[in-house]
Amino acid sequence: MSETEEQIDKLRQELRRGIIVLAVLAQLDTARYGYSLIQRLAEQGLEIEEGTLYPLLRRLEQQGLLHSDWEVEDPRPRKYYRISDAGRGVLSTLTAEWFATVSVMQRMLGGEAHD
């Protein structure tokens, strides 16, 4: 991998880091366990590793944005996460911020703001 490709890869990771919380909150109206959430995000086009997702889920739960419940019906217990009321409020705010940012960036990158 060339130096430029490595630099682009790092910048791409920085961009993705900023949207993962929004993506996770948006997928948890239905209770999901970690691996099923990873699959769901991948189906939507956002690949995320377990080492990134699980600490994020724990942090969002500690912040009160998610609720979790253990289910032990399967051969091994699974912790299911779902968005809380506080999480819905945050999701709504972040969604509005996302669309406002996308609008600004479309103008900037689309030529309207270029001199």
Backbone as CSV, one residue per row, in Angstrom:
resi,resn,N_x,N_y,N_z,CA_x,CA_y,CA_z,C_x,C_y,C_z
1,MET,0.851,-1.178,0.000,0.000,0.000,0.000,0.896,1.240,0.000
2,SER,0.598,2.166,-0.872,1.408,3.378,-0.972,1.123,4.304,0.205
3,GLU,1.983,5.277,0.373,1.819,6.245,1.460,0.507,7.014,1.299
4,THR,0.177,7.374,0.071,-1.072,8.094,-0.196,-2.274,7.225,0.133
5,GLU,-2.230,5.945,-0.242,-3.328,5.032,0.059,-3.496,4.852,1.560
6,GLU,-2.391,4.786,2.287,-2.453,4.667,3.744,-3.077,5.917,4.355
7,GLN,-2.687,7.066,3.844,-3.229,8.329,4.346,-4.741,8.404,4.083
8,ILE,-5.161,8.024,2.900,-6.582,8.026,2.559,-7.331,7.051,3.454
9,ASP,-6.757,5.885,3.703,-7.386,4.899,4.575,-7.588,5.462,5.982
10,LYS,-6.593,6.147,6.513,-6.712,6.752,7.849,-7.791,7.832,7.866
11,LEU,-7.839,8.650,6.829,-8.856,9.700,6.750,-10.255,9.101,6.614
12,ARG,-10.369,8.036,5.850,-11.649,7.341,5.715,-12.111,6.813,7.068
13,GLN,-11.190,6.270,7.848,-11.531,5.768,9.181,-12.015,6.894,10.080
14,GLU,-11.400,8.064,9.986,-11.839,9.210,10.779,-13.264,9.612,10.423
15,LEU,-13.585,9.626,9.137,-14.946,9.953,8.707,-15.948,8.942,9.260
16,ARG,-15.607,7.676,9.177,-16.501,6.619,9.651,-16.726,6.692,11.156
17,ARG,-15.678,7.013,11.903,-15.788,7.087,13.355,-16.901,8.034,13.776
18,GLY,-17.065,9.085,13.025,-18.068,10.086,13.367,-19.501,9.665,13.112
19,ILE,-19.716,8.626,12.321,-21.088,8.234,11.998,-21.538,6.938,12.664
20,ILE,-20.649,6.249,13.306,-20.989,4.935,13.861,-22.068,5.036,14.943
21,VAL,-21.986,6.026,15.816,-23.001,6.179,16.867,-24.372,6.379,16.225
22,LEU,-24.449,7.261,15.259,-25.710,7.528,14.567,-26.237,6.256,13.909
23,ALA,-25.374,5.523,13.241,-25.784,4.284,12.558,-26.292,3.245,13.554
24,VAL,-25.593,3.088,14.665,-25.993,2.091,15.670,-27.337,2.461,16.279
25,LEU,-27.491,3.703,16.700,-28.770,4.120,17.289,-29.925,3.933,16.301
26,ALA,-29.670,4.205,15.033,-30.713,4.098,14.016,-31.166,2.662,13.783
27,GLN,-30.348,1.678,14.155,-30.672,0.273,13.906,-31.270,-0.437,15.115
28,LEU,-31.425,0.265,16.230,-31.823,-0.440,17.452,-33.249,-0.153,17.908
29,ASP,-34.136,0.197,16.987,-35.558,0.248,17.325,-36.045,-1.157,17.637
30,THR,-35.451,-2.130,16.972,-35.698,-3.539,17.245,-34.520,-4.050,18.069
31,ALA,-34.800,-4.790,19.129,-33.727,-5.321,19.965,-32.840,-6.253,19.141
32,ARG,-31.540,-6.062,19.283,-30.564,-6.891,18.560,-29.393,-7.206,19.486
33,TYR,-28.808,-8.367,19.273,-27.563,-8.672,19.969,-26.414,-8.236,19.071
34,GLY,-25.228,-8.166,19.620,-24.090,-7.580,18.924,-23.835,-8.114,17.540
35,TYR,-23.745,-9.440,17.404,-23.407,-10.003,16.100,-24.495,-9.714,15.074
36,SER,-25.770,-9.772,15.491,-26.850,-9.476,14.544,-26.813,-8.006,14.128
37,LEU,-26.378,-7.144,15.024,-26.226,-5.728,14.679,-25.088,-5.530,13.682
38,ILE,-23.999,-6.241,13.874,-22.878,-6.184,12.920,-23.368,-6.613,11.536
39,GLN,-24.139,-7.692,11.488,-24.675,-8.166,10.206,-25.618,-7.141,9.588
40,ARG,-26.479,-6.567,10.400,-27.451,-5.573,9.910,-26.728,-4.355,9.341
41,LEU,-25.734,-3.873,10.045,-24.975,-2.721,9.554,-24.262,-3.061,8.246
42,ALA,-23.701,-4.256,8.168,-23.016,-4.688,6.942,-24.000,-4.759,5.774
43,GLU,-25.213,-5.261,6.022,-26.240,-5.309,4.981,-26.566,-3.909,4.464
44,GLN,-26.457,-2.935,5.356,-26.745,-1.543,4.994,-25.536,-0.860,4.344
45,GLY,-24.390,-1.554,4.333,-23.193,-1.015,3.690,-22.153,-0.454,4.638
46,LEU,-22.332,-0.668,5.949,-21.378,-0.149,6.933,-20.739,-1.312,7.683
47,GLU,-19.505,-1.620,7.319,-18.768,-2.693,7.988,-18.234,-2.157,9.313
48,ILE,-18.397,-2.943,10.371,-17.897,-2.559,11.693,-17.378,-3.816,12.374
49,GLU,-16.269,-3.686,13.065,-15.662,-4.832,13.735,-16.193,-4.961,15.162
50,GLU,-16.157,-6.194,15.663,-16.611,-6.455,17.027,-15.871,-5.592,18.038
51,GLY,-14.572,-5.426,17.838,-13.754,-4.642,18.759,-14.127,-3.173,18.795
52,THR,-14.848,-2.726,17.807,-15.361,-1.356,17.782,-16.773,-1.313,18.349
53,LEU,-17.597,-2.287,17.972,-19.004,-2.255,18.342,-19.257,-2.485,19.830
54,TYR,-18.679,-3.514,20.407,-19.031,-3.868,21.781,-18.668,-2.777,22.798
55,PRO,-17.495,-2.165,22.703,-17.232,-1.046,23.631,-18.209,0.122,23.420
56,LEU,-18.597,0.359,22.164,-19.556,1.417,21.873,-20.913,1.103,22.496
57,LEU,-21.372,-0.135,22.370,-22.644,-0.518,22.975,-22.621,-0.339,24.484
58,ARG,-21.536,-0.738,25.116,-21.422,-0.573,26.577,-21.449,0.901,26.954
59,ARG,-20.732,1.721,26.193,-20.690,3.162,26.488,-22.069,3.800,26.302
60,LEU,-22.763,3.464,25.221,-24.089,4.023,24.984,-25.086,3.580,26.056
61,GLU,-24.928,2.360,26.537,-25.783,1.891,27.622,-25.487,2.661,28.907
62,GLN,-24.221,2.858,29.218,-23.846,3.629,30.407,-24.357,5.062,30.340
63,GLN,-24.443,5.602,29.136,-24.940,6.962,28.943,-26.468,7.034,28.965
64,GLY,-27.111,5.879,29.063,-28.568,5.835,29.118,-29.247,5.898,27.764
65,LEU,-28.488,5.724,26.693,-29.062,5.804,25.350,-29.577,4.459,24.853
66,LEU,-29.143,3.389,25.513,-29.592,2.034,25.184,-30.024,1.319,26.456
67,HIS,-30.913,0.355,26.276,-31.281,-0.604,27.321,-30.793,-1.966,26.844
68,SER,-30.545,-2.856,27.777,-30.170,-4.210,27.378,-30.850,-5.234,28.267
69,ASP,-31.022,-6.410,27.698,-31.596,-7.551,28.416,-30.861,-8.801,27.974
70,TRP,-30.607,-9.687,28.926,-30.006,-10.977,28.604,-31.104,-11.963,28.259
71,GLU,-30.896,-12.740,27.213,-31.791,-13.843,26.871,-30.972,-15.115,26.875
72,VAL,-31.482,-16.118,27.563,-30.728,-17.364,27.726,-31.438,-18.556,27.089
73,GLU,-32.334,-18.307,26.149,-33.066,-19.393,25.490,-32.179,-20.192,24.557
74,ASP,-31.271,-19.543,23.865,-30.366,-20.227,22.941,-29.311,-20.987,23.733
75,PRO,-28.490,-21.773,23.039,-27.438,-22.521,23.739,-26.519,-21.616,24.560
76,ARG,-26.310,-20.393,24.092,-25.501,-19.482,24.903,-26.254,-18.171,25.089
77,PRO,-26.101,-17.559,26.248,-26.819,-16.313,26.528,-26.394,-15.192,25.575
78,ARG,-27.350,-14.336,25.247,-27.072,-13.186,24.391,-27.639,-11.939,25.047
79,LYS,-26.874,-10.876,24.934,-27.317,-9.593,25.449,-27.928,-8.808,24.289
80,TYR,-29.205,-8.482,24.418,-29.922,-7.737,23.388,-29.991,-6.269,23.777
81,TYR,-29.722,-5.420,22.806,-29.743,-3.978,23.017,-30.898,-3.365,22.235
82,ARG,-31.481,-2.310,22.811,-32.492,-1.527,22.101,-32.369,-0.077,22.554
83,ILE,-32.813,0.810,21.720,-32.693,2.227,21.997,-33.663,2.631,23.120
84,SER,-33.226,3.520,23.980,-34.065,4.036,25.069,-34.776,5.308,24.597
85,ASP,-35.665,5.830,25.431,-36.321,7.097,25.095,-35.296,8.218,24.965
86,ALA,-34.332,8.237,25.875,-33.265,9.252,25.787,-32.472,9.062,24.492
87,GLY,-32.237,7.812,24.122,-31.526,7.515,22.881,-32.292,7.995,21.660
88,ARG,-33.633,7.869,21.710,-34.451,8.359,20.592,-34.307,9.870,20.438
89,GLY,-34.264,10.567,21.569,-34.077,12.018,21.516,-32.728,12.383,20.927
90,VAL,-31.693,11.677,21.352,-30.349,11.917,20.815,-30.301,11.567,19.331
91,LEU,-30.925,10.453,18.953,-30.966,10.054,17.551,-31.636,11.131,16.704
92,SER,-32.725,11.674,17.189,-33.425,12.721,16.455,-32.538,13.956,16.263
93,THR,-31.863,14.364,17.325,-30.968,15.527,17.254,-29.796,15.258,16.319
94,LEU,-29.163,14.083,16.468,-28.022,13.750,15.608,-28.435,13.597,14.146
95,THR,-29.640,13.089,13.910,-30.129,12.944,12.542,-30.294,14.314,11.890
96,ALA,-30.883,15.253,12.619,-31.044,16.611,12.088,-29.682,17.239,11.813
97,GLU,-28.746,17.029,12.732,-27.388,17.556,12.547,-26.718,16.921,11.331
98,TRP,-26.925,15.614,11.167,-26.349,14.901,10.025,-26.847,15.504,8.711
99,PHE,-28.164,15.669,8.587,-28.713,16.194,7.339,-28.271,17.633,7.082
100,ALA,-28.154,18.430,8.137,-27.660,19.797,7.963,-26.209,19.780,7.479
101,THR,-25.399,18.902,8.052,-23.988,18.792,7.653,-23.868,18.296,6.221
102,VAL,-24.674,17.293,5.861,-24.649,16.774,4.493,-25.021,17.887,3.508
103,SER,-26.000,18.683,3.860,-26.424,19.781,2.990,-25.285,20.782,2.781
104,VAL,-24.611,21.135,3.854,-23.470,22.055,3.747,-22.378,21.449,2.874
105,MET,-22.062,20.180,3.118,-20.995,19.537,2.356,-21.370,19.371,0.883
106,GLN,-22.632,19.117,0.595,-23.055,19.024,-0.808,-22.848,20.355,-1.514
107,ARG,-23.186,21.447,-0.829,-22.952,22.766,-1.427,-21.474,23.017,-1.626
108,MET,-20.667,22.667,-0.617,-19.223,22.917,-0.704,-18.558,22.048,-1.769
109,LEU,-18.918,20.789,-1.809,-18.278,19.862,-2.737,-18.918,19.901,-4.123
110,GLY,-20.138,20.395,-4.194,-20.850,20.429,-5.460,-20.533,21.644,-6.301
111,GLY,-19.697,22.543,-5.799,-19.276,23.675,-6.602,-19.851,25.007,-6.212
112,GLU,-20.951,25.024,-5.444,-21.560,26.295,-5.105,-20.655,27.189,-4.275
113,ALA,-19.834,26.583,-3.410,-18.970,27.367,-2.525,-17.556,27.514,-3.057
114,HIS,-17.268,26.917,-4.223,-15.931,27.006,-4.786,-15.728,28.376,-5.400
115,ASP,-14.559,28.939,-5.170,-14.218,30.247,-5.784,-13.293,30.057,-6.932
